[in-house]
Amino acid sequence: QVELVESGGGSVQAGGSLRLSCTASGYAGRRFPTTYSMAWFRQAPGTEERERVACIENGGTTEYADSVKGRFTISQEKAEENAKKMLHLQMNNLKPEDTAMYYCAAFVCYRDYVNLRDLGNIRPASWGQGTQVTVSS
């Protein structure tokens, strides 16, 4: 099991940029399995759906939702000394429809799905508290 802490959210005007970060560590100080793929999801206000935003495999292969391709970039880094994993999401040219709570997760980079419900009962084992992104027009 992993512990996840997201940060970097905020309020910006349309066209602006934000960089989200996520620190992933093993539960109760255990070493994080750094081979895990990592993903960003978001949940828009008033909805219960968590939409896939981007995913990155340990080897660096990335996947993006069509709605964010060309605007968002997912990246990762590993802090060798404490075996945590850092995940980032650079968001450029933000639009009001990007307004949502953003979550990171250790999760397989499945292909061709929009929302988690498209995967049936498959879910990440744990979530962080999320970080709010608000884009005004």
TIDO-635213 format. One record per residue (C-alpha): residue number from 1; residue in one letter; z, y, x. Coordinates in Angstrom, 2 decimals. Example, Ala and Ser with C-alpha at 12.3 -4.5 7.8 and 13.67 -1.06 7.14 Angstrom:
BEGIN
+-----+---------+---------+---------+---------+
! num ! residuo !       Z !       Y !       X !
+-----+---------+---------+---------+---------+
!   1 !       A !    7.80 !   -4.50 !   12.30 !
!   2 !       S !    7.14 !   -1.06 !   13.67 !
+-----+---------+---------+---------+---------+
***
This chain:
BEGIN
+-----+---------+---------+---------+---------+
! num ! residuo !       Z !       Y !       X !
+-----+---------+---------+---------+---------+
!   1 !       Q !    0.00 !    0.00 !    0.00 !
!   2 !       V !   -0.71 !    3.52 !    1.17 !
!   3 !       E !    0.71 !    6.96 !    0.67 !
!   4 !       L !   -1.70 !    9.83 !    0.06 !
!   5 !       V !   -1.12 !   13.57 !    0.20 !
!   6 !       E !   -3.91 !   15.97 !   -0.78 !
!   7 !       S !   -4.06 !   19.66 !    0.13 !
!   8 !       G !   -6.44 !   22.58 !    0.36 !
!   9 !       G !   -7.18 !   23.33 !   -3.26 !
!  10 !       G !   -7.25 !   26.84 !   -4.67 !
!  11 !       S !   -9.10 !   29.35 !   -6.81 !
!  12 !       V !  -12.48 !   30.67 !   -5.75 !
!  13 !       Q !  -15.46 !   32.38 !   -7.31 !
!  14 !       A !  -18.71 !   30.57 !   -7.90 !
!  15 !       G !  -20.65 !   30.23 !   -4.67 !
!  16 !       G !  -17.49 !   30.05 !   -2.59 !
!  17 !       S !  -16.17 !   27.25 !   -0.40 !
!  18 !       L !  -13.04 !   25.18 !   -0.02 !
!  19 !       R !  -12.03 !   22.39 !    2.34 !
!  20 !       L !   -9.79 !   19.70 !    0.95 !
!  21 !       S !   -7.72 !   17.40 !    3.14 !
!  22 !       C !   -5.94 !   14.13 !    2.53 !
!  23 !       T !   -3.41 !   12.45 !    4.78 !
!  24 !       A !   -3.27 !    8.70 !    4.33 !
!  25 !       S !   -0.36 !    6.72 !    5.77 !
!  26 !       G !    1.10 !    3.30 !    5.33 !
!  27 !       Y !    3.88 !    2.91 !    2.79 !
!  28 !       A !    7.40 !    3.54 !    4.15 !
!  29 !       G !    6.10 !    4.47 !    7.58 !
!  30 !       R !    3.95 !    1.39 !    8.07 !
!  31 !       R !    0.71 !    1.72 !    9.94 !
!  32 !       F !   -2.23 !    2.71 !    7.75 !
!  33 !       P !   -5.07 !    0.15 !    7.77 !
!  34 !       T !   -7.60 !    2.49 !    9.29 !
!  35 !       T !  -10.53 !    0.21 !    8.45 !
!  36 !       Y !  -10.14 !    1.11 !    4.78 !
!  37 !       S !  -12.93 !    3.07 !    3.10 !
!  38 !       M !  -11.78 !    6.32 !    1.54 !
!  39 !       A !  -12.96 !    8.24 !   -1.49 !
!  40 !       W !  -12.53 !   11.50 !   -3.37 !
!  41 !       F !  -12.31 !   11.57 !   -7.15 !
!  42 !       R !  -11.83 !   14.42 !   -9.59 !
!  43 !       Q !  -10.51 !   14.80 !  -13.10 !
!  44 !       A !  -11.69 !   17.77 !  -15.12 !
!  45 !       P !   -9.31 !   19.63 !  -17.46 !
!  46 !       G !   -8.91 !   17.99 !  -20.84 !
!  47 !       T !  -10.42 !   14.68 !  -19.76 !
!  48 !       E !   -8.92 !   11.35 !  -18.83 !
!  49 !       E !  -11.88 !   10.26 !  -16.74 !
!  50 !       R !  -11.74 !   10.23 !  -12.96 !
!  51 !       E !  -15.19 !   10.93 !  -11.62 !
!  52 !       R !  -16.35 !    9.66 !   -8.25 !
!  53 !       V !  -17.14 !   12.57 !   -5.94 !
!  54 !       A !  -17.74 !   11.02 !   -2.52 !
!  55 !       C !  -16.89 !    7.97 !   -0.46 !
!  56 !       I !  -16.93 !    7.15 !    3.25 !
!  57 !       E !  -16.80 !    3.73 !    4.86 !
!  58 !       N !  -14.91 !    3.11 !    8.07 !
!  59 !       G !  -18.19 !    3.05 !    9.98 !
!  60 !       G !  -19.16 !    6.46 !    8.61 !
!  61 !       T !  -21.62 !    5.58 !    5.84 !
!  62 !       T !  -21.23 !    8.05 !    2.99 !
!  63 !       E !  -21.99 !    8.11 !   -0.72 !
!  64 !       Y !  -22.05 !   11.14 !   -3.03 !
!  65 !       A !  -22.20 !   11.75 !   -6.73 !
!  66 !       D !  -25.53 !   13.32 !   -7.70 !
!  67 !       S !  -23.71 !   16.39 !   -8.97 !
!  68 !       V !  -22.38 !   17.26 !   -5.50 !
!  69 !       K !  -25.15 !   16.08 !   -3.17 !
!  70 !       G !  -26.20 !   18.79 !   -0.77 !
!  71 !       R !  -23.07 !   20.85 !   -1.47 !
!  72 !       F !  -20.14 !   18.61 !   -0.52 !
!  73 !       T !  -19.52 !   16.76 !    2.73 !
!  74 !       I !  -16.95 !   14.01 !    3.19 !
!  75 !       S !  -15.55 !   13.27 !    6.65 !
!  76 !       Q !  -12.70 !   11.36 !    8.23 !
!  77 !       E !  -10.63 !   11.27 !   11.38 !
!  78 !       K !   -7.89 !    9.06 !   12.70 !
!  79 !       A !   -4.74 !   10.35 !   14.37 !
!  80 !       E !   -4.24 !    7.72 !   17.05 !
!  81 !       E !   -0.65 !    8.49 !   17.84 !
!  82 !       N !    0.73 !    7.86 !   14.39 !
!  83 !       A !   -2.00 !    5.71 !   12.89 !
!  84 !       K !   -2.54 !    7.95 !    9.88 !
!  85 !       K !   -6.00 !    8.71 !    8.60 !
!  86 !       M !   -7.25 !   12.16 !    7.67 !
!  87 !       L !   -9.91 !   12.60 !    5.05 !
!  88 !       H !  -11.69 !   15.86 !    4.32 !
!  89 !       L !  -14.03 !   17.22 !    1.69 !
!  90 !       Q !  -15.97 !   20.35 !    2.58 !
!  91 !       M !  -17.13 !   21.94 !   -0.66 !
!  92 !       N !  -19.77 !   24.67 !   -0.49 !
!  93 !       N !  -21.62 !   26.59 !   -3.19 !
!  94 !       L !  -18.92 !   25.74 !   -5.69 !
!  95 !       K !  -19.73 !   25.91 !   -9.39 !
!  96 !       P !  -17.46 !   26.36 !  -12.41 !
!  97 !       E !  -18.15 !   22.74 !  -13.37 !
!  98 !       D !  -16.47 !   21.66 !  -10.11 !
!  99 !       T !  -13.14 !   22.83 !  -11.57 !
! 100 !       A !  -10.85 !   19.80 !  -11.57 !
! 101 !       M !   -7.87 !   18.11 !   -9.99 !
! 102 !       Y !   -9.11 !   16.36 !   -6.88 !
! 103 !       Y !   -7.60 !   13.08 !   -5.67 !
! 104 !       C !   -8.18 !   10.91 !   -2.64 !
! 105 !       A !   -7.86 !    7.15 !   -2.58 !
! 106 !       A !   -8.29 !    4.18 !   -0.30 !
! 107 !       F !  -11.11 !    2.48 !   -2.15 !
! 108 !       V !  -14.24 !    0.40 !   -1.61 !
! 109 !       C !  -17.46 !    2.42 !   -1.62 !
! 110 !       Y !  -18.98 !    0.82 !   -4.68 !
! 111 !       R !  -22.49 !    1.95 !   -5.53 !
! 112 !       D !  -24.04 !    3.44 !   -8.64 !
! 113 !       Y !  -21.12 !    4.46 !  -10.79 !
! 114 !       V !  -20.04 !    7.82 !  -12.18 !
! 115 !       N !  -16.52 !    7.30 !  -13.53 !
! 116 !       L !  -13.90 !    4.72 !  -12.74 !
! 117 !       R !  -14.25 !    3.24 !  -16.22 !
! 118 !       D !  -17.74 !    2.12 !  -15.18 !
! 119 !       L !  -16.01 !   -0.35 !  -12.85 !
! 120 !       G !  -14.03 !   -2.03 !  -15.61 !
! 121 !       N !  -10.51 !   -2.84 !  -14.42 !
! 122 !       I !  -11.13 !   -2.04 !  -10.76 !
! 123 !       R !   -8.88 !    0.81 !   -9.66 !
! 124 !       P !   -7.41 !    2.18 !   -6.43 !
! 125 !       A !   -3.96 !    0.77 !   -5.69 !
! 126 !       S !   -2.39 !    4.21 !   -5.41 !
! 127 !       W !   -3.07 !    7.91 !   -5.90 !
! 128 !       G !   -1.74 !   11.07 !   -4.37 !
! 129 !       Q !   -0.49 !   13.98 !   -6.43 !
! 130 !       G !   -3.89 !   15.69 !   -6.35 !
! 131 !       T !   -4.91 !   19.23 !   -5.46 !
! 132 !       Q !   -6.28 !   21.69 !   -8.01 !
! 133 !       V !   -9.65 !   23.37 !   -7.54 !
! 134 !       T !  -10.54 !   26.21 !   -9.89 !
! 135 !       V !  -13.95 !   27.90 !   -9.74 !
! 136 !       S !  -14.54 !   31.03 !  -11.77 !
! 137 !       S !  -17.94 !   32.38 !  -12.77 !
+-----+---------+---------+---------+---------+
***
